[in-house]
Every structure is written in structure tokens, then in C-alpha cells.
Amino acid sequence: MQGKRILLGITGGIAAYKIAYLIRILKKKGAEVKCIMTPASSDFISPLVVATLSQNPVAIEFWDKKTGVWTNHVELALWADVFLIAPATANSIAKMANGLCDNLLLATYLSLKTKTIICPAMDLDMYQHPSFKRNIQTLIHDGVLVVPATSGELASGLEGEGRMEEPEMIAQFTENYFLSDLTKSNQTVLITAGPTYEAIDPVRFIGNHSSGKMGFALAESCLNRGMYVVLITGPVQLQMAHPNLTLIHVNSADEMLKAVSENWSECHFGIFAAAVADYRPKEIAIQKIKKKEENLTLELVKNPDILKWASENRNSAQKVIGFALETNNAEENALLKLTNKKLDMIVLNTLENDGAGFQSDTNKITILDKENGKFEFNLKSKKAVAQDIIETIMNIK
Ligand code: CTP
């Protein structure tokens, strides 16, 4: 980030106390930092701390009542290579989404020519409120990048989603923004997610417990980076809407393969996170199967391997990333899949780890790549795991 000009906006939430550390990290990475604070944020962190660490005067008001000096928000906006707002409160996000500019930070946002990255921070009920979700969608639609809040202990004493992402991760996201802006902007990612349902008769199917959470988190992480996403999902309870998202719902493996084959040639990356049923009933009964005999035998036939199909039908620039869920000899089996399916990377998760797997909100992964690289990660939320995966993918040669 050497020489990058980061305009750091601080709004009035308790997470503002962490911004001193964020400024230090950004400065250590070589960035120039100028800060704008909303008046409310100075109750949470002293402008003196912010000015000292950023080595620049802090802008708070349109004009200084004592000196009469006016702060030019247009100049600040033009100076910035990126406008990073951390923490971004529900109030400021609502104002940004609606074009309000009753403070210097908001007026600067409206004058900006470059990208804005926001790091929401609020209590869990506010984070789930439909109005907040609506405002975030509006901002994403307007091209704002979002570092999603994480789950954990909140200042209110409650526990849940709404905690501002940690300063290290925010700095990493910002650094990646500059990298991806140079190398991966306007790229399209195809992601498969969820289970597939293989019909037995009109009312029954063979399926699995995949929730789709990992695939959707990957899609969100890509969209937050300004990428285009084609998300092809089996039946899940999740919803997602974004102007850069094409969401395709399918039921069976055959339908998923059809959707992949219709979209794959337009994509730069394929991330195959779906838990595709390996087999399907050979015949689908036209009528509901009645219980008659003591035993019922279903003949199953193999489903197409969608990941393998994509790997075999790609051009040299397209990168293919698979997932492996293993219960024994995890690394060995994952490496076999990496080689057999000719992948660039495989994300391994083992059911041996508590808190990892299908329905959980957390995951623990190891990424193996075709250059014999091995990247191990701690148990994290699926959102944070998605970020790790996308960051690793960004560095594929
Ligand atoms: N996959 C796919 N199409 C299939 C089966 C799997 O695209 N019909 C993809 C999954 O999305 C995942 C990877 O392949 O990325 C998993 O590999 P796979 O060999 O199918 O794993 P398992 O089903 O666990 O295989 P095995 O039973 O051989 O361990």
C-alpha cells in the first residue's frame, strides 16, 4: 500500500476505539492516512489520538468556529485513492444511502470520485433490521464495497452479528482492494452452492444437509470486492440480491450441470462448493411409490461430476477451485481430488473439527494448491473463511 492515499472516515460507534490501531497498521503498510470524523465519533475516540497517529490534521466540521478556516470536502474527496469508513454506524449508512450530507464526512462521500469501503458496526438487532439491510443493498448498488460485520461479543453485552471486523482484516481487505483493482476488476466468478435433490418420485428425493452458507458467503465476499458472480444453487433457505449477481436455482445435479455449462465460458473463476449428490435414482416413479413390500430397492446411477466437467471444458485462463469434505486421510484424499480433477486449488474441510461442516456457521479449512502450496486456517465464521478463500484465489498464478 506504499504511497496509497487512504481517507479514513470515523463515525460515532463504540468500535471507533479500535481505529487508532487500524491507522497504525495502514501507516505501517506505507499508506498515507487522512481522517474525517463525524462530531459524534469524537465522544468515542479523541481527535488528538487520530491526528497524532495519522500524522495529519483531522477534519470534523465544515469550518472551524475559532479560526474561521473552512475545510474543503471536495479537495479531500479528490485527494483520496479510497474512502474507508470504519466504523460505519447504522445512522451514517442510512444517511449515505439517502444522499444526506449534514456533516463533513457525508458531504465528502457525496463528492467522491473513487471507491468507498464501509465497515458496519452496530448491535445485533440493528444489523438484522430490514431498514439497515435495505440501506446496505442501496449502497452496494451504488458501488460501495462492504467489509461485513462479524459475530461475537457486542458492547451491549449481547452476542451476535454486528461487531466491526478486526483492524487487521480491514487493512487486509483494503490492501486487496488495491491489488484486485489492478488485476482482478470486472472478473466474473461462477459458484455452485447447496445440496442437490435427486427425485425418487413426485414427493420424495435423495438429498443432503448442505445449507449453502459457504457458497453464499463466497458469493458475498466476491460481490463486496466488485466482482460479478453467477451463483448456481441447489435448494437452500438463503436469499441474496445484488446488481452484479446472477442467481440461478436448480434442484438436481443434471440441472446444476446444465446451468454451469450455459454460464462457464463467460467466467474467470469457478468455485465448486455445492454438495452434489453422487448418485440419483435410475428411474423417477411417475406416481408416488406406495408401501407394499417389506423391502424396497432403489437402483442408483452416477451423477455427472460438475467440477470435473468444468475443469475439462475450460480455457487456459480459467481457474477451477474445488471443495473436499473428508472424514479420514483428509489431506491425502483431497490431494487425489486436486490431481484427478486437474484443479488449481482445493479447499479441504474435515468433519473431525467441532464447529465445521454442513449446517454450522463456522468452518475450519486447509487450502491445497497445484503448486504443492498448503495454507491452514483457524476455525472461523463462514464469512471470514470465504474472505480467506477469495484472498488465496486472488493470488493464483
Ligand atoms: N462435485 C461436483 N459434482 C459432483 C460431485 C462433486 O461438482 N457430481 C464437486 C463438489 O462441489 C466439490 C468436489 O466436487 O467441489 C467434491 O469432490 P468429490 O470427489 O465429489 O467429493 P466426494 O463426493 O466427497 O467424493 P468421494 O465420495 O469420492 O470422496
Boltz pocket constraint, residues with backbone or C-beta under 6 A from the ligand:
constraints:
  - pocket:
      binder: B
      contacts: [[A, 192], [A, 253], [A, 272], [A, 273], [A, 274], [A, 275], [A, 276], [A, 277], [A, 278], [A, 303], [A, 304], [A, 305], [A, 306], [A, 307], [A, 308], [A, 321], [A, 322], [A, 323], [A, 324], [A, 325], [A, 337]]
      max_distance: 6.0
